[in-house]
Each structure stands twice: as structure tokens, then as C-alpha cells.
Amino acid sequence: MSDLGDTLDRLWATIESRKGGDPASSWTAKLLADPKLAAKKLGEEGLEAALACAVGDKQNLTAEAADVLYHLLAALAASGVTPDEVAAVLQDREGTSGIAEKAGR
């Protein structure tokens, strides 16, 4: 992946820096203070991305994917989950067929 990893690292650092911030002046601080709001926004953005994908709207899908990634990181932070914890799960799944992984749940 090109620059995505570095960009997500910087975004995560920015989100972390907003913890304890004023929800009235920072959307990120507002999401961090309210995990239910963070979850709602993640769901909305995921649906918008899925719809853009379904209709083949590449430009809108690209923008919505950025929104999904931001809101996913915000929801993780609001819930006390780190990207490293997510990475560990992905690493554990490497080399395993998606079909086999789902059957093992």
C-alpha cells in the first residue's frame, strides 16, 4: 500500500491528541466523548461507501472510504481499541482463507 499506512498513522495521532478536548469545538473530541455517536457515524459512512461501490461511483467511493477510515479510527479510539490490536488480529488471519476463517468462528 502506498501512503495509506503513514496517513493512517498521522490520523491516529491526531485523533489521540483530541482526547479530552472540547466537544463543542472539535468533531473528533465529540466522537471520542460519545462512543455511541462514533458508532452511528461509522455505520452511516459505511453505508454511504457501500452504496457508492454498488453503483460504481469511484469518485464518491473514494471520498466515502476516507470518511469510513476516519470514523473507524475515531470509533476505535472512543472504545479503547488501538490500531495495533486490530493489526494483530489481521496478522493472525494472514494465510487463512476467508471461508475457512469464517467457518472457524
C-alpha positions in Angstrom: 0.0 0.0 0.0 1.4 3.3 -1.0 0.9 6.2 1.5 -2.1 4.8 3.3 -0.3 3.4 6.3 1.6 6.6 7.0 -1.5 8.7 6.5 -3.5 6.5 8.9 -0.7 6.7 11.5 -0.8 10.5 11.3 -4.6 10.5 11.5 -4.5 8.2 14.6 -2.0 10.6 16.3 -4.3 13.5 15.6 -7.4 11.6 16.9 -5.4 10.6 20.0 -4.4 14.3 20.5 -8.1 15.3 20.7 -8.9 13.1 23.7 -10.2 15.3 26.5 -10.7 18.1 24.0 -13.8 20.3 23.9 -16.6 18.5 22.1 -18.1 21.9 21.3 -15.1 22.9 19.2 -13.8 19.6 17.8 -15.8 17.0 15.9 -13.2 14.4 16.9 -13.4 15.3 20.6 -17.2 14.9 20.3 -16.9 11.5 18.8 -14.4 10.4 21.4 -16.7 11.6 24.2 -19.6 9.6 22.8 -18.8 6.1 21.6 -22.5 5.6 20.5 -22.2 8.7 18.3 -18.9 7.4 16.9 -20.6 4.0 16.1 -23.6 5.7 14.5 -21.3 7.9 12.2 -19.2 4.8 11.3 -22.3 3.0 10.3 -23.6 5.9 8.2 -20.3 6.4 6.4 -20.0 2.6 5.8 -23.4 2.5 4.2 -22.6 5.5 2.0 -19.4 3.9 0.9 -21.2 0.6 0.2 -23.8 2.4 -1.9 -21.2 4.3 -3.9 -19.4 1.0 -4.5 -22.7 -0.7 -5.6 -23.4 1.9 -8.3 -19.8 2.1 -9.4 -19.3 5.8 -8.4 -15.5 5.7 -8.0 -15.1 9.4 -7.0 -17.8 9.2 -4.3 -16.5 5.8 -3.1 -13.0 7.3 -2.7 -14.4 10.2 -0.6 -16.7 7.9 1.4 -13.8 5.5 2.1 -11.8 8.3 3.6 -14.8 9.1 5.8 -15.1 5.4 6.8 -11.4 5.2 7.7 -11.5 8.4 9.8 -14.7 7.3 11.6 -13.4 3.8 12.1 -10.3 5.2 13.8 -12.4 7.6 15.9 -14.7 4.7 16.9 -11.7 2.5 17.9 -10.2 5.3 20.0 -13.6 6.0 21.6 -13.8 2.3 22.5 -10.3 2.0 23.8 -9.1 -0.2 20.9 -5.8 0.5 19.2 -4.8 0.0 15.6 -2.0 -2.3 16.8 -4.7 -4.6 18.3 -6.5 -4.6 15.0 -3.3 -5.3 13.2 -2.6 -8.3 15.5 -5.9 -9.8 14.5 -5.2 -9.3 10.8 -1.8 -10.8 11.2 -3.2 -13.8 12.9 -5.6 -14.3 10.0 -2.9 -13.9 7.3 -2.6 -17.0 5.2 -6.0 -18.2 6.2 -8.8 -18.4 3.6 -11.7 -16.1 4.4 -14.1 -19.0 4.0 -12.0 -21.1 6.5 -11.7 -18.2 8.9 -15.5 -17.7 9.0 -16.1 -21.4 9.4 -13.9 -21.4 12.5 -15.9 -18.8 14.3 
